[in-house]
Amino acid sequence: MTGRVVVVGSANVDLVVGVPRHPGAGETVLGGDLRRSPGGKGANQAVAAALAGGAETTFLGAFGPGDGAGFLLSSLAKAGVRTDLVSRVDSATGTAFIMVSPDGENSIVVAPGANSRLSLAGEQLERIAAADVVLAQLEIPLEAVTAAAAARRPGARMVLNAAPSRPLPEIDADVLIVNEHEAADLAGASAAPEELARILQRRAPAVVITLGAAGCVVAEREVAHLPGFRVSPVDTTGAGDTFCGVLAAALAEGRPLREAAERAGAAAALAVTRPGAQSAVPTVAEVAEFAAGGNT
């Protein structure tokens, strides 16, 4: 069964440059060639939900004038994501500036532009009400996130990827996804991931803390650590977004959270072996074959 996922979030044109190392304060480092690629946490997650997760996926985001919007919408359409209800605003389309070091680690600065103007109304809220899972992040106004959560139908699940880290009021989410640093910020504590997950269950019934190569911690009725997959990373940009999109798609399909997290971990591991964000997202078949190989 294919589930229906609506992703409410950001879309950015990624400007990526390879660097020998990340610069320190006030330092200039010469990098490689500049590469432009489609990105944004919301758009990345929508591509992952559709392409790697196999879900019927709608993306709700805001775009400005110029060729950047067409560039991003084309990438979404190529992955099979519906974009018929996106918003058009008079601010520049979002842009992200990304440095990637030889070990695949990245540093990112985002100019949100149109993303900061996203609001939901009318048919957009109706599309959310028809979804099995609604997925949102924090590169858009909190008002859009809370509106999305309020619009979901009874029985549908709200998945919140609380990233990037920022002060967060109470939001009616069913599943909270954060990395270890975001978990510590949100919990206001420094502790082991399992303890952070328990603390964050005060905010949402289910919590997933991603740990990069070490896998993830899943907390629902019990807390479990799921090991990561052994790969040689090329670029970690968008790996967390791949994880979120595939997890949402698996939940929409009716899979239990732990199984959804296992599938999401396999997809994210594959994504880091390829450059880019959306360009690195694997297919459903690739994820299934990789997961079956047991490369943990």
NUZAKOL-494061 format. One record per residue (C-alpha): residue number from 1; residue in three letters; y, x, z. Coordinates in pm, whole numbers. Layout:
NUZAKOL-494061
+-------+-------+--------+--------+--------+
| kelum | guvex |  north |   east |     up |
+-------+-------+--------+--------+--------+
|   NUM |   ALA |      Y |      X |      Z |
...
+-------+-------+--------+--------+--------+
END
This chain:
NUZAKOL-494061
+-------+-------+--------+--------+--------+
| kelum | guvex |  north |   east |     up |
+-------+-------+--------+--------+--------+
|     1 |   MET |      0 |      0 |      0 |
|     2 |   THR |    346 |    132 |    -92 |
|     3 |   GLY |    617 |     68 |    164 |
|     4 |   ARG |    987 |      5 |    109 |
|     5 |   VAL |   1231 |    260 |    246 |
|     6 |   VAL |   1610 |    241 |    248 |
|     7 |   VAL |   1789 |    570 |    314 |
|     8 |   VAL |   2148 |    543 |    433 |
|     9 |   GLY |   2314 |    881 |    416 |
|    10 |   SER |   2501 |   1163 |    251 |
|    11 |   ALA |   2488 |   1316 |    -95 |
|    12 |   ASN |   2631 |   1663 |   -164 |
|    13 |   VAL |   2657 |   1905 |   -449 |
|    14 |   ASP |   2501 |   2222 |   -306 |
|    15 |   LEU |   2663 |   2553 |   -402 |
|    16 |   VAL |   2402 |   2814 |   -311 |
|    17 |   VAL |   2425 |   3193 |   -303 |
|    18 |   GLY |   2163 |   3444 |   -195 |
|    19 |   VAL |   2285 |   3707 |     54 |
|    20 |   PRO |   2120 |   4025 |    184 |
|    21 |   ARG |   2207 |   3907 |    536 |
|    22 |   HIS |   2432 |   3647 |    695 |
|    23 |   PRO |   2784 |   3781 |    757 |
|    24 |   GLY |   2932 |   3822 |   1101 |
|    25 |   ALA |   3276 |   3696 |   1205 |
|    26 |   GLY |   3545 |   3832 |    974 |
|    27 |   GLU |   3290 |   4010 |    753 |
|    28 |   THR |   3251 |   3990 |    376 |
|    29 |   VAL |   2904 |   4022 |    223 |
|    30 |   LEU |   2838 |   4046 |   -152 |
|    31 |   GLY |   2584 |   3788 |   -266 |
|    32 |   GLY |   2389 |   3704 |   -579 |
|    33 |   ASP |   2454 |   3451 |   -853 |
|    34 |   LEU |   2595 |   3111 |   -760 |
|    35 |   ARG |   2359 |   2819 |   -815 |
|    36 |   ARG |   2452 |   2449 |   -816 |
|    37 |   SER |   2188 |   2201 |   -704 |
|    38 |   PRO |   2170 |   1840 |   -579 |
|    39 |   GLY |   2162 |   1799 |   -202 |
|    40 |   GLY |   2294 |   1615 |    102 |
|    41 |   LYS |   2067 |   1515 |    390 |
|    42 |   GLY |   2049 |   1150 |    285 |
|    43 |   ALA |   1988 |   1215 |    -84 |
|    44 |   ASN |   1733 |   1486 |     -4 |
|    45 |   GLN |   1544 |   1249 |    225 |
|    46 |   ALA |   1550 |    972 |    -35 |
|    47 |   VAL |   1401 |   1205 |   -298 |
|    48 |   ALA |   1132 |   1310 |    -50 |
|    49 |   ALA |   1048 |    951 |     45 |
|    50 |   ALA |   1005 |    856 |   -320 |
|    51 |   LEU |    856 |   1170 |   -475 |
|    52 |   ALA |    650 |   1321 |   -191 |
|    53 |   GLY |    599 |   1002 |      9 |
|    54 |   GLY |    539 |    755 |   -273 |
|    55 |   ALA |    762 |    486 |   -120 |
|    56 |   GLU |    976 |    235 |   -307 |
|    57 |   THR |   1305 |    395 |   -208 |
|    58 |   THR |   1670 |    288 |   -223 |
|    59 |   PHE |   1956 |    525 |   -149 |
|    60 |   LEU |   2281 |    391 |     -5 |
|    61 |   GLY |   2558 |    650 |    -11 |
|    62 |   ALA |   2915 |    707 |   -130 |
|    63 |   PHE |   3028 |    905 |   -435 |
|    64 |   GLY |   3367 |   1012 |   -566 |
|    65 |   PRO |   3499 |   1056 |   -919 |
|    66 |   GLY |   3401 |   1345 |  -1143 |
|    67 |   ASP |   3081 |   1497 |  -1276 |
|    68 |   GLY |   2941 |   1575 |   -930 |
|    69 |   ALA |   2849 |   1210 |   -877 |
|    70 |   GLY |   2664 |   1191 |  -1208 |
|    71 |   PHE |   2482 |   1515 |  -1131 |
|    72 |   LEU |   2357 |   1377 |   -797 |
|    73 |   LEU |   2272 |   1029 |   -926 |
|    74 |   SER |   2071 |   1180 |  -1211 |
|    75 |   SER |   1858 |   1378 |   -965 |
|    76 |   LEU |   1793 |   1070 |   -754 |
|    77 |   ALA |   1696 |    865 |  -1059 |
|    78 |   LYS |   1462 |   1139 |  -1181 |
|    79 |   ALA |   1274 |   1115 |   -850 |
|    80 |   GLY |   1243 |    737 |   -886 |
|    81 |   VAL |   1506 |    647 |   -625 |
|    82 |   ARG |   1703 |    324 |   -673 |
|    83 |   THR |   2081 |    383 |   -675 |
|    84 |   ASP |   2207 |     46 |   -795 |
|    85 |   LEU |   2394 |    -25 |   -469 |
|    86 |   VAL |   2572 |    305 |   -404 |
|    87 |   SER |   2945 |    296 |   -320 |
|    88 |   ARG |   3225 |    449 |   -530 |
|    89 |   VAL |   3530 |    577 |   -341 |
|    90 |   ASP |   3844 |    777 |   -422 |
|    91 |   SER |   3747 |   1085 |   -218 |
|    92 |   ALA |   3575 |   1386 |   -373 |
|    93 |   THR |   3196 |   1381 |   -377 |
|    94 |   GLY |   3053 |   1579 |    -84 |
|    95 |   THR |   2995 |   1951 |   -127 |
|    96 |   ALA |   2783 |   2197 |     74 |
|    97 |   PHE |   2825 |   2574 |     73 |
|    98 |   ILE |   2491 |   2744 |    146 |
|    99 |   MET |   2398 |   3108 |    207 |
|   100 |   VAL |   2028 |   3200 |    190 |
|   101 |   SER |   1895 |   3534 |    322 |
|   102 |   PRO |   1581 |   3711 |    193 |
|   103 |   ASP |   1367 |   3562 |    473 |
|   104 |   GLY |   1457 |   3212 |    352 |
|   105 |   GLU |   1690 |   3127 |    641 |
|   106 |   ASN |   2013 |   2948 |    552 |
|   107 |   SER |   2363 |   2889 |    683 |
|   108 |   ILE |   2548 |   2578 |    565 |
|   109 |   VAL |   2906 |   2448 |    570 |
|   110 |   VAL |   2960 |   2090 |    450 |
|   111 |   ALA |   3279 |   1935 |    313 |
|   112 |   PRO |   3180 |   1567 |    353 |
|   113 |   GLY |   3437 |   1409 |    120 |
|   114 |   ALA |   3311 |   1069 |      3 |
|   115 |   ASN |   3033 |   1070 |    262 |
|   116 |   SER |   3292 |   1012 |    535 |
|   117 |   ARG |   3402 |    693 |    357 |
|   118 |   LEU |   3063 |    520 |    350 |
|   119 |   SER |   3052 |    165 |    486 |
|   120 |   LEU |   2791 |   -107 |    433 |
|   121 |   ALA |   2835 |   -470 |    329 |
|   122 |   GLY |   2690 |   -755 |    128 |
|   123 |   GLU |   2398 |   -664 |    -98 |
|   124 |   GLN |   2360 |   -328 |     74 |
|   125 |   LEU |   2283 |   -500 |    406 |
|   126 |   GLU |   2048 |   -741 |    226 |
|   127 |   ARG |   1855 |   -446 |     77 |
|   128 |   ILE |   1825 |   -297 |    425 |
|   129 |   ALA |   1696 |   -628 |    559 |
|   130 |   ALA |   1415 |   -619 |    299 |
|   131 |   ALA |   1298 |   -268 |    394 |
|   132 |   ASP |    997 |   -168 |    602 |
|   133 |   VAL |   1173 |    148 |    725 |
|   134 |   VAL |   1543 |    235 |    738 |
|   135 |   LEU |   1626 |    605 |    758 |
|   136 |   ALA |   1968 |    748 |    846 |
|   137 |   GLN |   2127 |   1079 |    950 |
|   138 |   LEU |   2462 |   1191 |   1094 |
|   139 |   GLU |   2651 |   1327 |    790 |
|   140 |   ILE |   2801 |    979 |    751 |
|   141 |   PRO |   3018 |    763 |    981 |
|   142 |   LEU |   2839 |    637 |   1291 |
|   143 |   GLU |   2958 |    286 |   1202 |
|   144 |   ALA |   2738 |    297 |    891 |
|   145 |   VAL |   2440 |    410 |   1097 |
|   146 |   THR |   2479 |    134 |   1355 |
|   147 |   ALA |   2532 |   -125 |   1081 |
|   148 |   ALA |   2209 |    -14 |    914 |
|   149 |   ALA |   2018 |    -38 |   1242 |
|   150 |   ALA |   2154 |   -386 |   1310 |
|   151 |   ALA |   2069 |   -511 |    959 |
|   152 |   ARG |   1697 |   -430 |    966 |
|   153 |   ARG |   1455 |   -721 |    987 |
|   154 |   PRO |   1225 |   -785 |   1286 |
|   155 |   GLY |    925 |   -556 |   1262 |
|   156 |   ALA |   1100 |   -297 |   1045 |
|   157 |   ARG |   1155 |     49 |   1194 |
|   158 |   MET |   1481 |    239 |   1223 |
|   159 |   VAL |   1429 |    614 |   1193 |
|   160 |   LEU |   1727 |    826 |   1296 |
|   161 |   ASN |   1748 |   1192 |   1208 |
|   162 |   ALA |   2017 |   1295 |   1458 |
|   163 |   ALA |   2144 |   1583 |   1244 |
|   164 |   PRO |   2375 |   1761 |   1224 |
|   165 |   SER |   2420 |   1779 |   1600 |
|   166 |   ARG |   2715 |   1574 |   1725 |
|   167 |   PRO |   2802 |   1347 |   2020 |
|   168 |   LEU |   2589 |   1037 |   1977 |
|   169 |   PRO |   2637 |    694 |   2135 |
|   170 |   GLU |   2344 |    462 |   2196 |
|   171 |   ILE |   2192 |    357 |   1861 |
|   172 |   ASP |   1906 |    109 |   1832 |
|   173 |   ALA |   1648 |    346 |   1679 |
|   174 |   ASP |   1269 |    321 |   1689 |
|   175 |   VAL |   1198 |    684 |   1597 |
|   176 |   LEU |   1429 |    979 |   1667 |
|   177 |   ILE |   1382 |   1301 |   1467 |
|   178 |   VAL |   1556 |   1625 |   1569 |
|   179 |   ASN |   1493 |   1996 |   1554 |
|   180 |   GLU |   1465 |   2201 |   1873 |
|   181 |   HIS |   1837 |   2292 |   1884 |
|   182 |   GLU |   1949 |   1934 |   1819 |
|   183 |   ALA |   1705 |   1811 |   2084 |
|   184 |   ALA |   1857 |   2042 |   2346 |
|   185 |   ASP |   2210 |   1933 |   2252 |
|   186 |   LEU |   2121 |   1565 |   2265 |
|   187 |   ALA |   1925 |   1593 |   2588 |
|   188 |   GLY |   2192 |   1808 |   2751 |
|   189 |   ALA |   1920 |   2038 |   2878 |
|   190 |   SER |   1733 |   2356 |   2796 |
|   191 |   ALA |   1360 |   2299 |   2824 |
|   192 |   ALA |   1029 |   2319 |   2641 |
|   193 |   PRO |   1004 |   2090 |   2337 |
|   194 |   GLU |    752 |   1865 |   2510 |
|   195 |   GLU |    991 |   1811 |   2802 |
|   196 |   LEU |   1286 |   1755 |   2568 |
|   197 |   ALA |   1083 |   1491 |   2384 |
|   198 |   ARG |   1018 |   1303 |   2708 |
|   199 |   ILE |   1388 |   1316 |   2797 |
|   200 |   LEU |   1486 |   1185 |   2454 |
|   201 |   GLN |   1246 |    893 |   2487 |
|   202 |   ARG |   1519 |    740 |   2700 |
|   203 |   ARG |   1706 |    700 |   2370 |
|   204 |   ALA |   1419 |    592 |   2144 |
|   205 |   PRO |   1058 |    483 |   2205 |
|   206 |   ALA |    924 |    755 |   1976 |
|   207 |   VAL |   1055 |   1109 |   1930 |
|   208 |   VAL |    964 |   1385 |   1685 |
|   209 |   ILE |   1095 |   1739 |   1741 |
|   210 |   THR |   1046 |   1971 |   1446 |
|   211 |   LEU |    977 |   2338 |   1525 |
|   212 |   GLY |    983 |   2503 |   1182 |
|   213 |   ALA |    676 |   2717 |   1122 |
|   214 |   ALA |    541 |   2618 |   1466 |
|   215 |   GLY |    493 |   2255 |   1357 |
|   216 |   CYS |    631 |   1965 |   1558 |
|   217 |   VAL |    606 |   1773 |   1883 |
|   218 |   VAL |    537 |   1399 |   1862 |
|   219 |   ALA |    606 |   1179 |   2163 |
|   220 |   GLU |    511 |    814 |   2170 |
|   221 |   ARG |    266 |    692 |   2434 |
|   222 |   GLU |    152 |   1054 |   2469 |
|   223 |   VAL |    309 |   1388 |   2381 |
|   224 |   ALA |    126 |   1605 |   2127 |
|   225 |   HIS |    202 |   1934 |   1956 |
|   226 |   LEU |    100 |   1939 |   1589 |
|   227 |   PRO |     63 |   2295 |   1454 |
|   228 |   GLY |    247 |   2411 |   1144 |
|   229 |   PHE |    107 |   2528 |    810 |
|   230 |   ARG |     80 |   2892 |    710 |
|   231 |   VAL |    308 |   2963 |    413 |
|   232 |   SER |    539 |   3238 |    288 |
|   233 |   PRO |    891 |   3089 |    299 |
|   234 |   VAL |   1132 |   3133 |      9 |
|   235 |   ASP |   1412 |   2893 |    108 |
|   236 |   THR |   1422 |   2664 |    412 |
|   237 |   THR |   1709 |   2452 |    273 |
|   238 |   GLY |   1608 |   2086 |    279 |
|   239 |   ALA |   1272 |   2138 |    451 |
|   240 |   GLY |   1371 |   1919 |    745 |
|   241 |   ASP |   1492 |   1652 |    504 |
|   242 |   THR |   1159 |   1660 |    321 |
|   243 |   PHE |    989 |   1611 |    658 |
|   244 |   CYS |   1206 |   1309 |    743 |
|   245 |   GLY |   1168 |   1139 |    406 |
|   246 |   VAL |    791 |   1174 |    396 |
|   247 |   LEU |    755 |   1061 |    757 |
|   248 |   ALA |    959 |    748 |    680 |
|   249 |   ALA |    749 |    676 |    370 |
|   250 |   ALA |    424 |    713 |    565 |
|   251 |   LEU |    550 |    478 |    838 |
|   252 |   ALA |    652 |    226 |    572 |
|   253 |   GLU |    297 |    248 |    439 |
|   254 |   GLY |    171 |    144 |    782 |
|   255 |   ARG |     43 |    483 |    902 |
|   256 |   PRO |     57 |    577 |   1274 |
|   257 |   LEU |    339 |    812 |   1377 |
|   258 |   ARG |    112 |   1112 |   1440 |
|   259 |   GLU |    -53 |   1080 |   1099 |
|   260 |   ALA |    290 |   1034 |    939 |
|   261 |   ALA |    413 |   1353 |   1109 |
|   262 |   GLU |    109 |   1549 |    988 |
|   263 |   ARG |    173 |   1443 |    630 |
|   264 |   ALA |    544 |   1519 |    668 |
|   265 |   GLY |    465 |   1865 |    803 |
|   266 |   ALA |    250 |   1944 |    501 |
|   267 |   ALA |    527 |   1833 |    264 |
|   268 |   ALA |    791 |   2039 |    447 |
|   269 |   ALA |    568 |   2347 |    442 |
|   270 |   LEU |    530 |   2318 |     66 |
|   271 |   ALA |    905 |   2270 |     26 |
|   272 |   VAL |    992 |   2604 |    191 |
|   273 |   THR |    782 |   2791 |    -67 |
|   274 |   ARG |   1028 |   2685 |   -339 |
|   275 |   PRO |   1403 |   2738 |   -386 |
|   276 |   GLY |   1654 |   2455 |   -346 |
|   277 |   ALA |   1650 |   2125 |   -164 |
|   278 |   GLN |   1558 |   1836 |   -395 |
|   279 |   SER |   1411 |   2075 |   -651 |
|   280 |   ALA |   1167 |   2197 |   -384 |
|   281 |   VAL |   1029 |   1854 |   -293 |
|   282 |   PRO |    657 |   1831 |   -383 |
|   283 |   THR |    475 |   1532 |   -529 |
|   284 |   VAL |    241 |   1298 |   -342 |
|   285 |   ALA |    -58 |   1464 |   -510 |
|   286 |   GLU |     59 |   1813 |   -416 |
|   287 |   VAL |    104 |   1712 |    -53 |
|   288 |   ALA |   -241 |   1553 |    -36 |
|   289 |   GLU |   -409 |   1860 |   -189 |
|   290 |   PHE |   -221 |   2100 |     37 |
|   291 |   ALA |   -292 |   1900 |    354 |
|   292 |   ALA |   -660 |   1878 |    264 |
|   293 |   GLY |   -671 |   2257 |    242 |
|   294 |   GLY |   -614 |   2283 |    617 |
|   295 |   ASN |   -363 |   2570 |    595 |
|   296 |   THR |   -260 |   2543 |    960 |
+-------+-------+--------+--------+--------+
END
